[in-house]
Amino acid sequence: MKYTLARLGLFGLVALAVLVAPIDVSVPLKLMIAILVSAGLAFFLLKGLREEASVQAVGMAERRSEKRERLRAALNGDDDEGESATKAD
C-alpha cells in the first residue's frame, strides 16, 4: 500500500511539474511524459519500498499455499488427527 501511494504521489509531482512547464505540447502528451518520467524515477527512488512490498507479497503467497495444503490434507483425511484415529482402529 505504501509503495502504491508513493508511486501515485511521485506521478502527481512529476505531472504537476510537466503540466506547469511552458512546453508547447498537448495535455495528454504531457501526461504520457509524466508517466514515463515518474516510472523511471520510481525505479531508483522507491527501491526500498518496492523490495519491502515484494517481501510482503512472497510471505502472503507462502501463507496461502500452506493454508491450501492444510485444507487439501484435511479434505483427503491426511491430517494428523485423522491419521491417529485410523491407526487406533
N, C-alpha and C positions, 0 to 999 in steps of 0.2 A: 504494500500500500504506500509506504514511504517513497519507494522508487518511482511508482507511477505518478505520485503527486510532484515529486522533484522533476520528472520529465515534463509534466504539464506546465509547471512553473518556469522551467527553462525555456520551453517553447513560447510561453506568454511573454517573457522578457525579450527574447530574440524577435518575436513577431512585432512587438511594440517598437523596438528599435528599427526594424526594417520598414514598418509602415510609416514611421515618423521621418525616416531618411528621405531627403529630396531626390529620389530616383524616379525617373520618368518611365515607369512600367505599371502595368495594371495591378490591382489589389490581389487577384488570385495568384499572379506570378510572384508577388512579394511574399504571399503566404507559403507558396511552394519553396521559395528560397529559405524562409524561416524554418520550415520543416527540415530541410537538408542541413542547414547550419546547426540547428538545435540537436539533431541526431548526432552530428559529428562531435559537438561539444559534450553531449551526454556520454559518448563513448569514453572520453577521457575524464571528465569531471565527476561522473557518477559511478565510477568503477567500484568503489567500496559498497555503495548501496546495491548495485547490481549483483555483486558477489553474495551479499547478505540475503538478498531475495532468492538467489539460486540455491543457497544452502537450505533456506526455509522450504522451498518447493521440493527439494530432494527429500527432506525429512518428512514432509506431508505425504509424498508418494510412497515412501517406505512404510509409514504407519498404515496407509490404506492397503498396501499389499499384504502386510502382516495380518490386518483385520480380515481381509478377504480370505487368506489362507486358514485362519482360525475358523471362520464361518464355513468354509468348504469342509474342513475336518469335522466340525460339529455335525454338519448335514450328512456326511458319509459315515458317521458313527466312529470316527477315528480319534475323537478327543480322549483325554486321559481318564475322565470319569467313565466314559462308555467302555473303554478297554478294561478297566479294573472290574467293572460289573460283569462283563462277558467272561473274563478269565476266572472269576469266582464260581461261575456256573458250571 
